[in-house]
Amino acid sequence: MPNISARAAHAAGPPRSNTFVVVLAFAGIVVSLMQTLVIPLIPELPKLLGASASDTTWAVTATLLASAVATPVWGRLGDMYGKRRMLLVNLFLLVAGSVLCAFSDSLTPMIVGRGLQGLASGVIPLGISIMRDELPADRLGSATALMSASLGVGGALGLPAAALIAENADWHALFWTAAVLGALALVVVLALVPESAVRSGGRFDVVGAVGLSAVLVCLLLAISKGADWGWSDALTISLFAAAAVVLLLWGWWELRTREPMVDLRTTARRQVLFTNLASVMMGFSMFAMSLVLPQVLQLPEATGYGLGQSMLAAGLVMAPSGLVMMVMAPLSARVSAAMGPKVTLMIGAVVVAAGYGLNIALMSEIWHLVLVSCVIGAGIGFAYASMPALVMGAVPVTDTAAANSLNTLMRAVGTSVSSAVAGVVLAQLTIKFGPVALPSQDGFRVVMGIGAGAALLAFVLAAFLPRRSPAAAAVTAHAAPDEEPAYEPAGASWAGRPDGGVEIRGFVRSDDGHGSAATPR
């Protein structure tokens, strides 16, 4: 019986697992730094770029839109043409975008550069997918947990680092630093990460990619700009309507094409569907903390609830949460190995909800917010670490990158919706502070309550995931190099390539709850 992992390992040679796990995690952290890179600059961007405040917000929006559009595309291309190859392209785009921003003194090149940085969003799902192909089963859980946590780690550590550079150097130094880190990641990936030999081959679904991109652009543009344009504005409503119509047409196409951009039948399996829905909720919940805590820390003490701290101090308060996420990665892997990733996700969701509950009561001292951010960070670390295992336990190895990319996209959609909802709440619940209106303490508490509710909803969604034994989940997620795979694809076409890799064409697994059978596509 053909063994996918054995052939891949033979082609690539024995991986230096400790080294390339660290390298991939470093690349993930570098890419996630782009989330918070410009936050310290936002108040100053109109003056720095000679543009209006509303126009400079596109420096943030461009990254959001590019990331959302690119993530699923990189996943599919990685499955088809090589995950390491696409990862290197991602890092090259990050470096190019950072250099362009570093040379920018006007709005247009800044927006283009930030868009290129957003196009590097495929690094984390591609890295997780390389790990699935290359690592032995006993290392896979902790490695993917660390890689998944890097998304939060980079965001948490990036804020104080960016604030420190912005306060003590020319603002262009932020982007030169990003370019150097990106170039370093590119070099070490090129030198130390093996190319996975597991590829699906086939044709790229251009129509599906364009359709999905159109849906995401319309949806996320309406969500991110709705507060500025007005939620009842004709443009906002038109974008939501266009997203709905194109989504239906895209779904119709994907169900009828032989090699879809997103395999909707696989995505509709209970384990994949409910994991992705829980990912939306956890993304929503995680970002609520990022929206509330920095504002509480920086508002004037005269408000009665603000703590009067600088941007740098606020970043330093948030930074421990990123370290906690990293520390939680191996612990969450042990819990998943003992009890299954479903339980790990449920534990993470409860811990996040508890953290927001603490925040509603404790927000008057700096140590309160450090404690809260660490508790929420621990929960996010648990939840995010479980998601790749859940997704990979329900999809074929040839769809690993596409499935992980879609899951990453779901988290991004959650964070975008969280930003919009929190913005509406905080705009409605305000107090007068001199001539300006500031978010009230009750407004912050409402946002934290919504964040807790989103985490509890993720817990409920996780409860509907299929129950699997840890051993069965591990076998489904990964067939070690010396083991037979968990299933033989019926009707599959196995094809060798000149570079020694393996292509597996024309199959999808049946959803029998155990991942043990396959049927022809």
C-alpha positions in Angstrom: 0.0 0.0 0.0 1.5 3.4 -0.9 2.7 5.4 2.1 2.6 9.2 1.6 4.7 10.1 4.6 7.3 7.4 3.9 7.8 8.6 0.3 7.9 12.2 1.4 10.5 11.4 4.1 12.6 9.4 1.6 12.5 12.3 -0.9 13.4 15.0 1.6 15.8 13.1 3.9 15.5 13.0 7.6 14.4 16.4 8.9 16.3 18.2 11.5 13.0 18.5 13.5 14.1 20.7 16.4 15.9 23.2 14.1 13.2 23.6 11.5 10.4 23.8 14.0 12.2 26.8 15.7 12.8 28.3 12.2 9.1 28.0 11.2 7.9 29.4 14.5 10.3 32.3 14.1 8.9 33.0 10.6 5.4 32.9 12.0 6.3 35.4 14.7 7.9 37.7 12.2 4.8 37.7 10.0 2.4 38.2 12.9 4.4 41.3 14.0 2.9 43.0 10.9 -0.4 43.1 12.8 0.8 45.6 15.4 3.7 47.3 13.4 1.8 50.5 12.6 -0.3 50.9 15.7 2.1 53.3 17.4 2.1 55.4 14.2 -1.7 55.6 13.6 -2.2 59.0 15.4 0.8 60.5 13.5 0.2 59.0 10.0 -1.8 62.0 8.6 1.1 64.3 9.4 3.8 61.9 8.4 2.2 61.0 5.0 0.5 64.3 4.3 -3.0 62.8 4.0 -6.3 62.9 5.9 -6.9 60.7 8.9 -9.6 58.8 7.1 -7.3 58.1 4.1 -4.4 56.9 6.3 -6.5 54.2 7.8 -6.0 52.4 4.5 -2.5 51.6 5.7 -4.2 49.2 8.1 -7.1 48.2 5.9 -4.9 47.3 3.0 -3.0 44.7 5.1 -6.3 43.2 6.3 -7.8 42.8 2.9 -4.6 41.5 1.3 -4.1 39.0 4.1 -7.7 37.7 3.8 -7.5 37.3 0.1 -4.0 35.7 0.0 -4.4 33.2 2.9 -6.6 30.6 1.2 -4.8 31.1 -2.2 -1.4 30.3 -0.6 -2.8 27.2 1.0 -4.1 25.8 -2.2 -0.9 26.7 -4.1 1.2 25.2 -1.4 -0.7 21.9 -1.6 -0.3 21.9 -5.4 3.3 23.2 -6.0 5.2 22.9 -2.7 4.6 24.4 0.7 8.2 25.6 1.3 8.3 27.2 -2.1 5.1 29.2 -1.3 6.4 30.0 2.1 9.6 31.5 0.6 7.4 33.6 -1.8 5.4 34.9 1.2 8.6 36.0 3.0 10.0 37.6 -0.1 6.7 39.7 -0.4 7.0 40.7 3.3 10.6 41.9 2.7 9.6 43.8 -0.4 6.6 45.4 1.3 8.7 46.4 4.3 11.4 48.0 2.1 8.8 49.9 0.1 7.2 51.2 3.3 10.7 52.2 4.6 11.2 54.4 1.6 7.7 55.9 1.7 6.9 59.5 2.6 3.5 59.6 1.0 0.3 57.5 1.3 0.2 55.5 -2.0 3.5 53.6 -1.6 2.7 53.1 2.1 -0.6 51.4 1.2 1.0 49.3 -1.5 3.8 48.2 0.9 1.4 47.4 3.6 -0.6 45.3 1.1 2.5 43.4 0.2 3.1 42.7 3.9 -0.5 41.4 4.1 0.2 39.0 1.3 2.6 37.2 3.5 -0.3 35.8 5.6 0.2 32.2 4.4 3.4 31.6 6.5 1.7 30.1 9.5 -0.7 27.7 7.8 2.0 26.7 5.4 4.4 26.1 8.2 1.9 23.9 10.1 1.4 21.9 6.9 5.1 21.3 6.4 5.2 20.0 10.0 2.5 17.6 9.3 4.4 16.2 6.3 7.8 16.1 7.9 7.6 15.5 11.6 7.2 12.2 13.5 3.9 11.7 15.2 5.3 12.2 18.7 6.6 15.7 17.8 3.7 16.9 15.7 1.4 18.0 18.4 3.8 20.3 20.3 5.3 21.7 17.1 1.9 22.7 15.5 0.8 24.1 18.8 3.9 26.4 18.9 3.4 27.4 15.3 -0.2 28.2 15.8 0.6 30.2 19.0 3.1 32.3 17.0 0.2 34.2 15.6 -0.7 35.6 19.0 2.9 35.8 20.2 4.1 38.1 17.4 1.1 40.4 17.9 1.6 40.7 21.6 5.4 41.2 21.5 5.2 43.5 18.4 3.3 46.3 20.1 5.9 47.2 22.8 8.8 46.7 20.3 7.1 48.9 17.7 6.3 51.6 20.3 9.9 51.5 21.6 11.3 52.0 18.1 8.7 54.7 17.2 9.5 56.7 20.3 13.2 56.6 20.0 14.0 56.6 16.3 12.7 57.8 12.9 9.5 56.0 12.0 11.0 54.5 8.9 13.2 52.3 11.2 10.1 50.3 12.0 9.9 49.0 8.5 13.6 48.6 8.1 13.5 46.4 11.2 10.6 44.4 9.6 12.6 44.0 6.4 15.7 42.7 8.3 13.6 40.2 10.3 11.9 39.1 7.1 15.1 38.6 5.2 16.6 36.6 8.2 13.5 34.4 8.2 13.8 33.9 4.4 17.4 32.9 4.7 17.0 30.4 7.5 13.9 28.9 5.9 15.8 28.5 2.7 18.7 26.9 4.5 17.1 24.7 7.1 13.5 23.8 6.2 13.0 20.8 3.8 10.5 20.9 1.0 7.6 18.6 1.5 7.3 16.1 -1.3 3.5 15.6 -0.7 1.7 17.5 -3.4 -1.7 17.2 -4.9 -0.9 18.5 -8.4 -3.8 19.4 -10.6 -5.1 22.8 -11.9 -5.5 25.9 -9.9 -9.1 27.1 -9.6 -8.7 30.7 -10.9 -12.5 31.3 -11.0 -12.8 30.0 -7.4 -9.9 32.2 -6.2 -11.3 35.3 -7.8 -14.8 34.6 -6.5 -13.6 34.0 -2.9 -11.4 37.1 -3.1 -14.4 39.2 -4.2 -16.5 37.9 -1.3 -13.8 38.6 1.2 -13.0 42.1 -0.1 -16.6 43.1 -0.1 -17.4 41.6 3.3 -14.3 42.9 5.1 -14.3 46.3 3.5 -17.9 46.8 4.7 -17.1 45.6 8.2 -13.9 47.6 8.6 -15.2 50.8 7.0 -18.9 50.6 8.0 -18.4 52.8 11.1 -16.7 55.5 9.1 -19.1 55.4 6.1 -22.2 54.7 8.2 -23.9 51.3 8.6 -26.9 52.4 6.7 -24.9 54.1 3.9 -25.7 52.9 0.4 -22.1 51.8 -0.2 -21.9 49.7 3.0 -25.2 48.0 2.3 -24.2 47.4 -1.3 -20.9 45.8 -0.3 -22.7 43.4 2.1 -25.3 42.6 -0.6 -22.5 42.0 -3.1 -20.7 39.7 -0.7 -23.8 37.6 -0.2 -24.6 37.3 -3.9 -21.1 36.5 -4.9 -20.8 33.9 -2.1 -23.8 32.0 -3.4 -22.4 32.1 -7.0 -19.0 31.0 -5.7 -20.4 28.1 -3.7 -22.3 27.0 -6.8 -19.1 27.0 -8.8 -17.0 25.3 -6.2 -19.5 22.4 -5.9 -19.4 21.8 -9.6 -15.7 22.2 -10.5 -13.5 19.1 -10.4 -10.6 20.8 -8.5 -12.1 23.5 -6.4 -10.3 26.3 -4.6 -12.0 25.2 -1.4 -13.5 21.7 -1.2 -16.8 22.6 0.3 -17.8 19.0 0.9 -14.7 18.5 3.1 -15.3 21.9 4.7 -18.9 20.8 5.6 -17.7 17.8 7.5 -18.8 18.2 11.1 -15.2 18.3 12.5 -14.0 20.9 10.0 -17.2 23.0 10.0 -17.5 23.3 13.8 -13.7 23.9 14.2 -13.9 26.7 11.8 -17.0 28.2 13.4 -15.3 28.0 16.8 -12.2 29.7 15.2 -14.4 32.7 14.2 -15.6 33.0 17.8 -12.1 32.6 19.3 -10.7 35.2 16.8 -13.5 37.6 17.9 -12.8 36.9 21.5 -9.0 37.3 21.3 -9.2 40.7 19.5 -11.6 42.2 22.1 -8.8 42.1 24.6 -6.5 43.9 22.1 -9.1 46.6 21.7 -10.0 47.2 25.3 -6.8 46.8 27.4 -4.6 49.3 25.6 -7.3 52.0 25.7 -7.9 51.5 29.4 -4.2 51.8 30.0 -3.7 55.0 28.0 -6.8 56.9 28.9 -6.2 59.8 31.4 -6.4 59.0 35.1 -8.8 62.0 35.4 -11.5 59.9 33.7 -11.7 57.8 36.9 -10.9 54.5 35.2 -8.0 55.3 32.8 -4.5 54.5 34.0 -2.6 57.2 32.1 0.1 55.1 30.6 2.2 55.6 27.5 1.9 53.4 24.4 5.1 51.7 25.3 3.9 50.9 28.8 0.6 49.6 27.4 2.6 47.3 25.1 4.7 46.1 27.9 1.6 45.2 29.9 0.3 43.2 26.9 3.6 41.5 26.2 3.4 38.8 28.9 0.3 37.4 27.2 2.4 36.5 24.2 4.9 34.7 26.3 2.1 32.8 28.1 0.8 31.6 24.7 4.2 30.2 23.9 4.6 28.5 27.3 1.1 27.0 26.9 2.0 25.3 23.5 3.7 22.2 24.9 1.1 21.9 27.7 -1.8 22.1 25.3 -0.1 19.4 23.2 0.1 17.1 26.2 -3.6 17.7 26.9 -4.5 17.0 23.3 -2.4 13.8 23.3 -4.1 12.6 26.5 -7.7 13.8 26.0 -8.0 14.9 22.4 -7.9 18.4 20.8 -11.6 18.8 21.3 -11.1 19.0 25.0 -8.1 21.3 24.6 -10.3 23.7 22.6 -13.1 23.6 25.2 -10.6 24.3 28.0 -9.1 27.2 26.1 -12.6 28.7 25.5 -13.6 28.5 29.2 -10.3 30.0 30.3 -10.7 33.0 27.9 -14.3 33.5 29.2 -13.0 33.5 32.8 -10.3 36.0 31.9 -12.9 38.4 30.6 -15.0 37.8 33.7 -12.0 38.8 35.8 -11.5 41.9 33.6 -15.0 43.1 34.2 -14.3 43.2 38.0 -10.5 44.0 37.9 -9.5 47.0 35.8 -8.3 49.6 38.2 -4.7 48.7 38.6 -1.9 47.9 36.1 -1.3 44.4 37.7 -5.0 43.7 37.2 -4.6 44.1 33.4 -1.4 42.1 33.4 -3.2 39.2 35.2 -6.2 39.4 32.8 -4.0 39.5 29.7 -2.1 36.5 30.9 -5.2 34.5 31.7 -6.8 35.3 28.3 -3.4 34.6 26.6 -3.3 31.1 28.2 -6.8 30.4 27.0 -6.0 31.6 23.5 -2.8 29.5 23.5 -4.8 26.4 24.4 -7.6 27.1 21.8 -5.3 28.0 18.9 -3.0 25.1 19.5 -5.9 22.6 19.2 -7.3 23.9 15.9 -4.6 22.6 13.5 -5.0 19.1 15.1 -8.7 19.2 14.7 -8.6 20.3 11.1 -5.8 17.9 10.0 -7.6 15.1 11.7 -10.4 15.4 9.2 -8.8 16.2 5.8 -6.4 14.3 3.5 -2.7 15.1 3.7 -2.9 16.6 0.2 -5.4 19.3 1.4 -3.5 20.1 4.6 -2.3 23.6 3.6 -5.6 24.7 2.1 -7.6 23.5 5.1 -5.2 25.2 7.6 -5.3 28.4 5.5 -9.1 28.4 5.6 -9.0 27.9 9.4 -6.6 30.9 9.7 -8.9 32.9 7.5 -11.8 32.2 9.8 -9.9 33.6 12.8 -9.1 36.7 10.8 -12.8 37.2 10.0 -13.5 36.9 13.7 -11.0 39.6 14.5 -12.5 41.9 11.9 -16.0 41.5 13.1 -14.8 42.0 16.7 -13.2 45.3 15.7 -16.4 46.5 14.1 -18.7 45.4 17.0 -16.4 46.9 19.6 -16.2 50.1 17.6 -20.0 50.4 17.6 -20.3 49.7 21.3 -17.6 52.1 22.4 -18.9 54.8 20.1 -22.4 54.6 21.7 -21.3 54.3 25.3 -19.2 57.4 26.0 -18.5 60.1 28.5 -17.7 63.8 28.0 -14.1 64.6 28.9 -13.6 68.3 28.2 -14.5 68.9 24.6 -14.1 65.2 23.5 -16.2 62.1 24.0 -14.3 59.1 25.3 -15.4 55.4 25.7 -17.0 54.9 29.1 -16.0 52.2 31.6 -19.4 50.6 31.0 -18.6 50.5 27.3 -15.4 48.6 28.0 -17.3 46.2 30.3 -19.9 45.6 27.6 -17.1 44.7 25.1 -15.5 42.4 27.6 -18.8 40.7 28.2 -19.3 40.2 24.5 -15.8 38.8 24.3 -16.7 36.3 27.1 -19.9 35.4 25.3 -18.0 34.7 22.1 -15.6 32.4 24.0 -18.5 30.6 25.6 -20.1 30.2 22.2 -16.9 28.7 20.9 -17.1 26.2 23.9 -20.6 25.2 22.8 -19.6 24.8 19.2 -16.6 22.6 20.3 -19.0 20.4 22.2 -20.5 19.4 18.9 -17.2 18.2 17.5 -17.0 14.4 17.0 -15.5 12.5 19.9 -12.3 10.8 18.9 -9.7 9.0 20.9 -6.4 10.8 21.1 -4.6 7.9 19.4 -7.1 7.9 16.5 -6.8 11.6 16.1 -3.0 11.4 16.0 -3.1 8.6 13.3 -5.5 10.6 11.2 -3.5 13.8 11.5 -0.2 12.2 10.7 1.2 9.0 9.4 4.8 8.7 10.7 7.5 7.9 8.2 7.7 4.3 9.3 4.0 3.7 9.6 1.3 2.9 7.1 -1.1 5.8 6.5 -4.5 5.8 8.2 -6.3 5.2 4.9 -5.8 4.1 1.3 -7.4 6.6 -1.2 -9.7 4.5 -3.3 -9.5 5.5 -7.0 -6.5 7.7 -6.4 -3.9 8.3 -8.9 -0.3 8.0 -7.6 2.3 9.8 -9.8 6.0 10.2 -9.3 7.6 13.5 -10.4 11.1 14.2 -11.7 12.1 15.9 -8.4 11.3 12.7 -6.4 8.0 13.9 -5.0 4.6 12.3 -5.0 1.4 13.5 -6.5 -1.9 12.1 -5.3 -4.8 13.0 -7.6 -8.5 12.5 -7.7 -9.7 11.6 -4.3 -11.5 12.9 -1.2 -11.9 10.9 2.0 -15.4 9.8 3.0 -16.7 11.2 6.3 -17.2 8.0 8.3 -16.1 9.6 11.6 -12.8 7.7 11.6 -11.1 8.9 8.5 -10.5 5.4 7.4 -11.9 5.3 3.9 -11.8 7.3 0.7 -14.0 7.6 -2.4 -13.1 9.0 -5.8 -13.7 12.6 -6.5 
